[in-house]
Amino acid sequence: MSVQRVGIVVHGGRPAAVAAAGVVQRWCERQEVGCVAIDVWNQDEQRRDAREEVDAAGGPDLIVTLGGDGTFLRGARLAAQNDALVLGVDLGTLGFLTEVPADDVARALDAVHRGRVTVETRLMLTMRASRPLALPEGMDALLHYGRGPALPPPLVRPECAVALDWGVALNLTALNDIVLEKLARDRQVSLGVYLAGRLLASYSADAVLVATPTGSTAYSFAAGGPVISPAADAIVFTPVAPHMTFNRSVVAAPDEAVAVRVLGHSGRAAVSVDGQLRGVLEPGDWIGVYAAPRRLRVVRLGPTDFYGRLRERMRLTDAPAADDPGVTPLWPHTTPAPDDLAHLRLPPLPVDAD
């Protein structure tokens, strides 16, 4: 798994992230590995489409992100274009996605270069739409207020068939979620939601979102959706502040698309992908969200303790009813699991166990 070229995605507003980027660059120099900064922008620059960004960077086979989960999502957008590995260096505050502490960057790169890592795959989303996405004129000032420059409208995938009934396939992926939300503060959007090709319900809501298991702990969780293990294959639909009795999430199979149509009496709806505004839909427009053909390949230095991270990030040990603040496992892992439990995902045995 030797690395040929590294792309670095840096949170430029954090000095620790900039310093860690220097560690990555020096490691690449020692190993004679190509290294390039990727997705570099400031408030006055126009960002590039993911395909253009990756091509300009020479097609890196490893993307290293230095920041929090937002920076990781930037790197995932690029890695998905090239089927590259992505390694997240943790410099955030409430991260579920990043893996490596800043002090361990060089050691992590050594492990990747020698093939001594675990590669975890994550389901991603992509979409078709009734027409190519675009932003109306006059929205630039809104987008630049308090945030970085917007991504350009997603390109149409030329290799995918275009037909009136099936819409156009867009060259984008989402690791967390795809959201349709209202544009006007005083007006909800009215949306028809279809699962597996059949109408589920019509919603008047602030937003509706389609999330991956990875994204179940992000916006979907804040809207009351379920927490789903990232090892699961599922697509989660969650309405946000709907004006109806049925306000529950629906967990669909990975081969069941979730389609959303803007109804005729609705206002316009914004389309956001992993928190980035990518277009605006008019009444009558629709999008179809489904599992992307490729999965994101995430570098892990060892087994991922998702539930331990959930316990820590959500401060579940602070609950008044927690009479055992420790992390003693249900089953003591000092001997190999019995045959009827051997197929389960369990913590590894201690290194000194027989």
JODA-V130039 format. One record per backbone hydrogen bond with DSSP energy under -1.0 kcal/mol. CO is the residue of the C=O (numbers start at 1). NH is the residue of the N-H. If there is no record, write none. Layout:
co:CO nh:NH
co:CO nh:NH
This chain:
co:4 nh:34
co:5 nh:61
co:5 nh:62
co:6 nh:36
co:7 nh:64
co:8 nh:38
co:9 nh:66
co:10 nh:12
co:11 nh:14
co:14 nh:18
co:15 nh:19
co:16 nh:20
co:17 nh:21
co:18 nh:22
co:19 nh:23
co:20 nh:24
co:21 nh:25
co:22 nh:26
co:23 nh:27
co:24 nh:28
co:25 nh:29
co:26 nh:30
co:27 nh:31
co:28 nh:33
co:34 nh:6
co:36 nh:8
co:42 nh:45
co:49 nh:53
co:50 nh:54
co:51 nh:55
co:52 nh:56
co:53 nh:57
co:54 nh:59
co:55 nh:58
co:61 nh:85
co:62 nh:7
co:63 nh:87
co:64 nh:9
co:65 nh:89
co:66 nh:11
co:67 nh:91
co:68 nh:72
co:69 nh:73
co:70 nh:74
co:71 nh:75
co:72 nh:76
co:73 nh:77
co:74 nh:78
co:75 nh:79
co:76 nh:80
co:79 nh:84
co:85 nh:63
co:86 nh:299
co:87 nh:65
co:88 nh:99
co:88 nh:100
co:89 nh:67
co:100 nh:90
co:101 nh:104
co:102 nh:105
co:104 nh:108
co:105 nh:109
co:106 nh:110
co:107 nh:111
co:108 nh:112
co:109 nh:113
co:110 nh:114
co:111 nh:116
co:112 nh:115
co:118 nh:300
co:120 nh:298
co:122 nh:296
co:124 nh:292
co:125 nh:174
co:126 nh:290
co:127 nh:170
co:128 nh:288
co:129 nh:168
co:134 nh:280
co:136 nh:139
co:139 nh:143
co:140 nh:144
co:155 nh:171
co:157 nh:160
co:163 nh:167
co:167 nh:163
co:168 nh:129
co:169 nh:157
co:170 nh:172
co:174 nh:125
co:176 nh:212
co:177 nh:274
co:178 nh:210
co:179 nh:272
co:180 nh:208
co:181 nh:270
co:184 nh:187
co:189 nh:205
co:190 nh:263
co:191 nh:203
co:192 nh:261
co:193 nh:200
co:193 nh:201
co:194 nh:259
co:195 nh:198
co:198 nh:195
co:201 nh:193
co:203 nh:191
co:204 nh:243
co:205 nh:189
co:206 nh:182
co:207 nh:240
co:208 nh:180
co:209 nh:238
co:210 nh:178
co:211 nh:236
co:215 nh:218
co:218 nh:222
co:219 nh:223
co:220 nh:225
co:221 nh:224
co:229 nh:232
co:235 nh:252
co:236 nh:211
co:237 nh:250
co:238 nh:209
co:240 nh:206
co:240 nh:207
co:242 nh:244
co:245 nh:247
co:250 nh:237
co:252 nh:235
co:253 nh:256
co:257 nh:196
co:258 nh:289
co:259 nh:194
co:260 nh:287
co:261 nh:192
co:262 nh:284
co:263 nh:266
co:269 nh:281
co:270 nh:181
co:271 nh:278
co:271 nh:279
co:272 nh:179
co:273 nh:276
co:276 nh:273
co:279 nh:271
co:281 nh:269
co:282 nh:285
co:285 nh:262
co:286 nh:130
co:287 nh:260
co:288 nh:128
co:289 nh:258
co:290 nh:126
co:296 nh:122
co:297 nh:86
co:298 nh:120
co:300 nh:118
co:304 nh:306
co:305 nh:309
co:306 nh:310
co:307 nh:311
co:308 nh:312
co:309 nh:313
co:310 nh:314
co:311 nh:316
co:315 nh:318
co:316 nh:319
co:319 nh:322
co:321 nh:323
co:332 nh:334
co:338 nh:341
co:341 nh:344
co:350 nh:353
